[in-house]
Amino acid sequence: MVFHPDRLECTVTSTLSAPATALDVSCTRLRALNAEYPRMYAVATMADEGKRRWWSLADDLDGDRVPRMWARSLEDVPDPDVAAMQVATALIHAVVGRVAALVVLEGRAWDPGLENLWIHMDSDEGIDWAGVVDDTMRVLPDDSHAGAPRTVTVPCERALLLWTVHRSLTSLHAVFDAIARLTPIDASRFWGLVGESVLGAATYVPILAGGGEAAAQRRGQGILDAFVAAGVPVRSKSRITRPHCGRLAQARKRLLN
């Protein structure tokens, strides 16, 4: 066998110098928001992951994944309705809470559509991560990655918000149906939890990031408006709320008005 060090050097250099994608850059920032829980908002690229403990939202919602999550919740909270809401909250965050965090922070979005999302389970049947099959990002015209590979430039912020909500709904409707097959679930409470997830992102993420509250509030409001325009009651008052300090409560109040 003939050894060609010059060819090896070219190969290594090419690999190491491959530019980071928009998703790579965004997820690095999302992981830095909470050093103790770096997977809270970021997603994985499924091409880089093994399949252990991963399942496809499109293929496995009809299987035993959601029943197993519900059964595990029932061990802690022996109330079918409360357990269902716990499962819904976890899945809603995986679908819309994560992408909303990126939208409010950077004005970017990965595809949260049903066929694009995968879910990662921990050893206790809980969701601790999410992944995307197609890592193409939607970005705004003034984004530094606009026109780069694996990006699609949308014309304006409103278009980005409408697209993100439309794609999220394909997943959220399927999640609602999967839980409803187990136990009766109140639709207004479910969609209220969706609103709560958006509120959480718009309120907490700019604080964790150390700025950008005005843009986050505007984009969070736009996401809620797009859901309402699609006919889902994300501003339902029936959702469970938590006590907050003054700054957080004021931000949440602005979004609800």
N, C-alpha and C positions, 0 to 999 in steps of 0.2 A: 504494500500500500504506500502510495506517495503522499507525503505530508506537505501541505501548502500553507505555511504560516500566514502568508499575505492574505489568502482567502479567509482564513479563520479570523484574522484581525478585522477584515471588512464586515464579516457576519456579526461579530460581537459589537462592533461600533454601531452598526445599523440598528441592532436590537436595543442597545442602551440609549440611543439618541431618538427613539421613536417618541414623537410628541404626545403629551398627555391629552386625552380626549376631554371634552367639556364635562362629561359625567365624572371622569377621574378627578378633575379639579374641584367640581362641586361637592363630590362626596368627601374629599379630603377636608373641605371646610365644614361640612355637616358633621363629620366625625369629631372635629375639634370643638364643637359647641358644648359637648359634655364629655369630658375626658373619662369619667367613670363609666359612662354608657355610650361608647362611640357608635354603636349600632342603632341608637334611638331613632335617628332620622335618615341615615344614609341607606343606600341599597347596594347590593352586589350585582356584578355582571355575571350572568349564569354561564357564559362561555368559560369563565375562570373557576367555576365551582364544581365540586363533585355533587352527586345527587343524594348523599346521605342526609336524612332528616329534611330534605327539601320536597315540596310538592307543588304541583301546578294548580293555580286557581281555576283555570279553564277546565282541567281534566278531573280534578279530585274533589270538587265541592259536592259531587254526587256520591262520593265514597264514604269512608269511615272517619275522615279527618275531623270534620266539624262535630259529629257525634262524640268522638273521643275528647275533644276540647270541652264540650258541654258536660260530659260525664265527669271530667276532672274538676270543672267548676262546681258541680253539684256536691262533690266531696267537701268543699270548703263552705259553700253556701247552699243549703238544702232547700232552695226555692227555685223552681224551674224558670220563672220569669227573670229573677235576678241573675241566675246563671247564664241565661240566654243573652242578657244585656252585657255581661262580662265578655262573652265570646264575641258579640257584635262589636264591642268597643275595641277589642284587640284586632279584629279583622278590618274595621274601619280605619284604624291608625295605619295599618299596613298598606291599605289602598290609598287613602286620601291625606292622612296626617303627615306622612313622610313627604309626599310630593308638594303639599301645601307649604311645608317648611321651606322647601327650595324655592318655590314661586315667590313667597313673601320676602325671602332673603336676597335672591339674585335675579328674579325675573326670568327664570329658566324652569323647564319641566321635562322629566322623562315621561314615557308613555305609561299611565296607570291603567291601561285597558285590560280587560279580562284575559285575553290570550297572551299578554306580555308579562304578567306577574307570577312570581313563584314565592312561596312562603317557607321560611325555615323555622323548625320547631326545636325547642330546647328539650332536655330530658324529662321535663315535668309537663309535657303537652302544652307548653305555652309558646307563643310566637316571639322570637327574639331577633328576627331579621327578615328582610324581603329582598327579592332579586328581580331583575328584568332580563328578558331574552334579547330584545332589541334595545341597544343602548343609545339609539339616536335621541338627541336632545332638541327640544324646541327652544329657540332663543330669540331675543329681540334684535332689531336692526343695529342698535348701538352696542351690542354685546361683543366682547373681544374675540369670541369664537364664531361670530356670524360668518357664514361661508366656509367654515372649516369642515373637514370630513366628519361624518356622523352627527351633523346638525342640520336642522331645518329652520330657516329664519321666518318667523311669522311677522305680519305687517305692523302690529301694535300690541300694547299690553292687553287690551280688551280681547283681542283675538286669542292671545295666549291663555287667558283665563277661561274663555268659552271652550276652547279645545280641551283644556285640562279637565274641566267639569264634565264635558261630554264623554271623554274617555273614562273618567272615574265612574260615571254612572253605569257603564257596561259591567264593571266589576261589582259595584254596590248593589245593583238589582239582583245579581246572582247570589251575593252573600246573603241578602235578605231572604231570598227564596230558600236557600240551604238551611238557614236557622228556622224558618217557618215550617219546614218539614218535620222538625223535631218537636216544636212546641209553639203555641200561639204567641205571636210577637206583635206588639203594637207598632204600627207603621210610623206614627208621629214621634214616638220615643226613639225609634231607630234613626229617623232622619234628624231628630234633635241631636243625637249623638254625632252624626256627621257634622252638623254645625258646631258642636262642641270641639270636635277635632280641628276644624279650621280655626276656631277662636283660639285654641291652645297654641297653634303654630303662629298665628299673627301676633299673639300677645307675648309668648315666651321667647321665641326665636330671636327677635331683635335685641331683647335684653341679654340673652346668652351671647349674642354676637357683639354686643357693645355698641349698638347703634342701628340706624335705619328704621326707626319706629314709624315715621311718617309713611314711608313707602310700604312697609309691612301692613299698616292699618288700611291703606288705600287698596292694596292687592287683596287683603283678607276680605274687605267689604265687597270687592268685585267678585271674588269667588262665591261668597254667600248670595250675591245678587244673581249670579249665573245659575246657581242651584234653584233659587226661587223661580227664575224665569223658566226653568225646565220642569217646574211643577212639583218640586219636593219641598216639604216644610222644614227646612233646616234651621229656621229661627223659632222653632217650637219652644214654648216656655216650659214644657213638661220635662225637659232633660235635667239630669242630676247636675248640680253645680257644687263647686267647692269654695271654701272661704279663701280670699286672696287679700294681699296687702293692698293699700290704697292705689299704688301705681298700676298694678295689674287689673284691679277692679275697674278703674277708670278707662283703661284701654279696652277691656271687654265691653263696657257699657257703650262706648263709641261705636263698636262694631254691631251691636244689637240694635242700635237706633236707625 
